[in-house]
Amino acid sequence: MASLLIYILILLVIAAVIILVSIYRYNRHLDKVTKGEVHDTHSSIPEPRTTAGVSYKVVLMVIVIMTFIGVSTVSGIVTSMQSSMNNLESDMRNLYTQMYQMQEDLKKQSSHIENFTYTMGDVNLDTCKVPIDSELMLKEYTDDTIVSFVVGGKTYDMNYEGNGIYTLSIERDLFDDDYDAQVVIKEPGRNFTEYVDYPSSLYYDYLPMPNFNCNFSSGNRLGKMEVEGNYTLLMGNTDDIESMQVTYVSNGEDLKTIDITTEAINCETIYVDKGLEVNHDLTMRFEIVTKSGFKIVEQQMMVFEEVNYPYDYEYTRIYDLNGNLIWEDFYR
């Protein structure tokens, strides 16, 4: 931009010089005509006004051309900068990926565990127990190495199978919700504790828990809140769904209940009914009856216009078919 301004100033100076020279030559010509030195000529010098007008137009044309060139140059610079920024963001993402991979590699190198795997069996619906078989392989071990497994506040001794391989078979409750599982390695004079990937919230693996994508919009018309939108249920274990319904709730009051069994099983888009008498919020309560003998109730707020978010509106509860509460979670 600084270069463009310099070009414009130079052009203005050149135009001013041309105008002054034209005026000077025209005055000299008039002096010669008056003195009789010049009687007639076929190449008369244009008047200063004409010269100034032509010079002005030429200068404007040059300024326009230079401005176009300058704008094009700036646009090219901006495009180049945007491309550089995109390349920089891509490089940063690659760098973060490499750093994460390096951290994982360092963890793996510093870990005493070569490999850890688990296999979950079928749930026993009478006892709500899930069998889980685990296998662990150590990088280094001795005859005196003892390995324990800690999960859910309980400690289990793993069985040594030889060649640094340890196994464990236990049953966990379907509604256990423990996330941190540890392996404790004990050797003479030293102990090691490491976290391992182990299943938690087992009911999500075996029951059709509600999960969805949604798109809602709200507005006010004539002092009333209106809500429009849709949602799509993304659920696993849909073969276990006996029936499913959704109840639209506002201000703690049920507005309308509809059956969505087919839509849930087929993962179809569901549109919110127009004309619902919503008041400050729209909350949806899903109720699922399973073939395996459970009733899942989950309530979530979709739209609200209050300053303070009413957390007690949202929860997930699982009952048996007799209405006994088995498991409950409030979102806080």
N, C-alpha and C positions, 0 to 999 in steps of 0.2 A: 504494500500500500504506500510506503514511503517513496518507493521508486516511481510509482504512478503520479504522486503529487509533484515530484521533481519534474517529470515529463510535462505535466500540465503547466507548471510555472515557466518552463523553458519555452513552450509554445506561446504563452501569453506575451512573453518578452519579445519573441520573434515577431508576433503580430503587431505589437506596439512599434517596433523598429520599422516594420514595413509601412505602417501608417505614417509615421513621422517622415520617413524618406519620401513617401509619395507627396506629402504636403510641401516638403522643401523643394522637390523638383517642380511641382506645379507652380509654386511662387516664383521660382527662377524662370520658368517658361513665360509667366505673365510679365516679368520684368523685361525679358528680351523682346516680347511683342510690343510692349509700351515704348521701348527705345528704338523700335524699328529694326532690330537685329534679326528678327524672325518674322517673315511675312506670311508664309503659308506652309503647311506641313500635312502630310497624309497620315502621319502617325502621332496624332495628338495624345498628350498625356491625360489619362483619365482624371476626373475630378477627385479630390480627397474623399468625398462622401462615397463615391462608387468604389474607390480602392478600399476604403475602410469596410464597406459592406461585404465585398468579396473576401477580404482578409478575415472578417468576422465569421463568414460562413465556412471558410477553409479551416479556421481554427476550431470551430464547433465540430466540423466533420472529423478532424484529427483527434479532438478530445473524445468524441464518441467512439472512434476506433480504438484509441488507447484505453478508454474505459472498458470496452468490451474485452480487449486483450487482458487488461488487469483483472476483470471479474473472472474471466476464464482461467487465468493463472491462479487466482485465489481459490476458485472452485476445484481446480486440480490439486492444489495444496491441501484443501480440506478433505477431498476424497482420499488423497494419499495418507493423510493423518488418520482418517477413519480406518483405512486398511491396516495401517500400522497398529492402531489400537486393537483391532480385531485379532491381528497376529499376536500382539502382546497378550491379550486375554487367552488366546489359544495356548500360547507358550506357558502362561501362568497355570492354566488348568493341567497341562502336561507336567509341569513342575510339581504341582500338588499331588498328582497321581504318582509320579516317581517318588516323591517324598513319602507318601503313604505306603507305597510298595517297599521302600527302603525300611520304613519303620516295621512293617510286617515281617520283612526278611530278618531284621535285627531281633525281633521278638522270637521268631522261629529258631534263629541260631542260638539265642540265649536260653531257649526253653529246654527243659529236660525231657519233654514229651515229643516223641517222634510222630505219633499219630493217635487220634482219639475219635472213635465213632460210636454211634448208638443206633438202635433199631427199636421202634415202638410196635407193640402188638395190638390186637383188637381189644377194645374196652369191654370189661365185664359190666354189663348194665345192672346186674343184681347188686354188685358191691361198689360200682363206680370206680374200679381200679383199672389201671393201664400197666401192662408189663413192659419194662424197658430193659433191653440187654445192651451193655456197654463193653467196649474193648479198648484197651490202652496199651500202647507200646512205648517203652522208654528208650532213650538213646544210650544211656549208660545205667548199669545196675550191678549189684553184687548179690551174693547169696543171702545177705542180711537186709536187703532192701524190702521195706514194707510200704505198701501203697494203700491209702484210704481215700474214700470218696465222700464228700460232704455236700448235702443238698437238703433244703427245707429244715435246717437245724438238726439234721440227723447225720451220723457218721457211719459209713459202711466200709468194712474191710474188703478189698478187692482180692480175688483169687489169682494166685500165680500159676500160669500155664506153661512157663518155660520160655526161653529165648527173649526175655524182657517183656513178655505179653501178660497183661493182667485183665481179668474179666469181672463183670458184676451183673447180676440179674436181680432186679427189684421191681416192686409194684408201687406206683404212685397214684394218689387220688386224682380223679379226673379234674377236680377243681382246685388242685394245688396251684399256687401262683408265685412260686419262688424262682427268681431270675438268676441268682448267683450260685453257680456250682463250682466246687473247688476240688482239686486233686492234691493230696498231701503226701509227699514222698519223704520217707524217713530212712536215714542211713546212720550208721554209727558216727556220732559227732556232728551231724548236720541234718537239717530239715529244709524242705522246699515246699512252697505252696503256690499253685498256679490255677488260674481260672480257665475253665473249658466251656465250649459251646454245648448247652444241654437244653432240652425242651422245657418250656415253662408255659403257663396258661394252656394246659392241655385241651381244655374244652374248645379252644379255637381250632384245634386240629381234628376234632371229632364231631362237633355240633355245628349246625348252620347259623353261625353268629351274624347279625346284621352288619353290613358294610355297604357303602354306596358312594357314588359321585352325585353331586347336586349342583343346580344352577337356579338361584332365586333372586328376584328383584322385588322391591317394595316401594310404595309411595302413598301419599295422602290425597284423597279427593273428597271434597265437601266435609272435611274434618274426620274422615274415616280412613283407616289404614287398609291398603289393598296389596295383596301379595300374588305374584305370578312366578311360575317356574316349573322345573321338572327335576326328577332324580332317577337314577338307575341303580338298582341293587346289584352289588358284586359280592356274591356269597359262595362259599364252598359248601361241600356236603349237602347239596340241594336235594339229593335222593332221600334224605332223612326228613324232608319237609312234608308234614301232613296237611297243614294249612297255615296261612299267614294273612294278617290284616294290619292295616294302619289306621290310627285314630288321629285326626287333626285336633290339636288342643290350643287354646288361646286363653291367657290370663287364668290358667288353672282349670278351665272348663272344657269338656269334650264338645267338639263341634260336629264332627262327622266321622263315621267308621266305614271303611270299604275293604273288601277282600282283594288281596293282591297276590294270591297264591300262584296263579299262572305267570304273572309278570316277574315274580321273584325267581321262579324256576327257569324261565326262559330269558332272564336278564333283559327285560324290556323296559323302555323308558316310560315313566309314570308322570303325568301332568297333574299339578295341584288344581283342585276344583276351583273355578272362579266363583266369586260371590260369597266366599267364607267370611263370616262376621268376626274378623280378627281384631284384637285389641292389644296393641303394644308388642305383641309377639306372635309367632307361629311355631308351635312345637309339635313334633310328630312322635307318636308312641307305636312302636312295632311290637306285635305279639305273634310268636311263632310256636306252633304245636308240632313236636317232632314225633316221628314214628318210633323212635327209641325210648319215648316215655318222658319227655321234658317239655316244659313251657318256658320260652325265653321272652322276656319283656325288656325292651330297651327304649328309653325316651331321650330324645335330643332336641334341642332348640335350634331352629333353622334361621329365623329372622327375629330380631328384637330391636327396639328403639329406646330402651331404658339406658340410663347412664351406668348403673351398676348391674353387672351380669348376674342373673339369678342362678347360681351354680346348683342349687338344690333341685332345679327342674330336671336335671339330667342324671340318669342312672342306668345300670344294667342289672337285671335280676333273673335268676334261673330257679324255677320251681319244678317239683315233681307233679305228676298229673293229679295228685290229691290236693294240690295247692300249698304244699309245704315249701317254704323258702330254703333252697339249698345253698345258693351263693348270691352275693350282692356286691356291687361296686358303684360308688358315687364318684362322679368326675369333679375334681376340685383343683 
